[in-house]
């Protein structure tokens, strides 16, 4: 297979158990959820297999990965295999011992979720009182132990008015990067369909991010699950006569493109199912039934998503398709077809009506 589709980043749901009940959770996790079928031996054999064809960043997630007792054994083995290991946590279980184990196991960076600038706003989004305090405590401990961390912030109508304040707080906490997520309605996130940011507000928010990013010099910033941002970046940079190369693209996997589901990234869930990204509800295969390499290279779902010329609606005739791609998970959630146009993009391609 062409290196064009090299696996660069893998989210790995090592457990579905979680100690929070977030309104937007893609996996509808709770403390009652199952840990899953991925025993430690299976985790090791899967990493052995992956190392034969790719060297992705592997992000241990959940659920809450710190609820799994062998999380640091998994991380250590991945580090020994040469993977860049990372972890996504809600922060509630972070203490000095956890920080020491993060460093010993070779985990290079950790992400924390912060969805508002105050306890009231964040805890409402996360569904549990005390979750904001958990993020504050975890960020202090990460700074104390010299552990780099990213702040991920998710937004719907209920907290979109606080985007800028949340960004400023994430920066104040000492984050290496701040990633703004605009919700994809999957899992428990389907329940917030009516709360999704409107197309018009979406465009305004992404233009705000462009202006902010042009000024930001201290931390990395990037909108996530918002591929149309790359269209805005290209349009506005060209209008301003500025170089369209983004300073922040050197980090991560995108390489200057919006949606990279099934192109650079995938998710392996707690039962071994393989998905194009963390928010896509259709599996392309299962690692207990076939090798991940085979799923990555040959599955119909992954290859459909890579076949841009077959994208439908506005996406199919858009000159920015190569840098945007539209969110395939959002298209599927709203229209029932992952090849349809991005439903939260307000842009109308030139001559679109004539092409219909």
Phi, psi and omega in degrees: 000145178299144176297349177303329181251035179291133177288115185249340187207129181230120171277136186229108179279090185280349172203152175260351178297140177212148180265007175236173180225063188293142185294337187253009190305124182293335185249008181051041185287152173206176180294340179273352182295159181282151174288321176116187187263356185275086175295167179300320178298319179292322177300316180295315181294326178293317178293325174302314182296314181298321183297342180283342182227351182201163177229064183286158161294131179248118181257112178282120184222193180207219020042200176247109186298335181288352174282348179268124188294332182258022182303321183280337171293319178297314181297318180298317180296318178298319177299317179296331178279355177096009178278151170274109186266141178222170180213142176247122182224156175273354174091346187296329185258006182285129173217185182300319181295318177300317180298318178298320179290326175302313182290317181297324184280351177090008176298125188273328183206151182234146174250142175241149179256126178227115189246019176179159184276357179225163178298320182301313183288312182296313183295326176297319180289322184274347174079012181212127174295137180100348182291326177296315179299326178297319178294316179299315181294317181296319180296322177297317180292321178297318177296318180301319184266003179070036180258116178296141179218152177254146170255121173258129180234125181254144186224141169227190179300330185292337181226009184294337179291349185249018183301309184296319179296323180292317176302314181295323178292316178303319178295317180297327181289347178098019180296146174287328182209158174231121181248123179265116179259132172253119197308137169258123186282083177221158185064223177291343177298342176298332181289343180257020180308318181288346181264000184297142177301136182291161179303318182294314178294323177308311182297317179297318181296318181291326175290324173300317181297321178301312180297317179296316183295326178297334182262339187286124180237350188264323181228161176283137177228143181200129172284140184237145186059034177219065188298335180294349175300327182288332171292315178299316180301313181295316180298308186288323178297319179294317179298324182273357180069028182254159178297132181278358177287122183272131179305322189275356183286348179293338178265141175095209192232351191291322181062028176097012181238151181288266182286123179239020176302131179068000180254320177229343187228162171203171174237135168250123185267184188293345176254004179092004177288144184247126183240157179297330177200181184291344187245007182265125189273357180255131180271147178265347181168186182221135186288348174277346184251334178204156182297146178300322179303318180293318178297313182300318186271328193241352184294144179299316183301310182297320182286331172300312183296328179282350184266077188301329184294344179262005176295146188253173177061212182301322182301320184295336182245015185269133180290346179264010182305320183292335180255348182247284179092342184068155179276112182293325179293319179292321177301315181294318182297324186269322187252341184089359178230125179282355177262357181286173181292155175296116187285348181249025175255129183267359185279137176249113180298148178299136180066017180300316181298324181289337183275344185286000000 
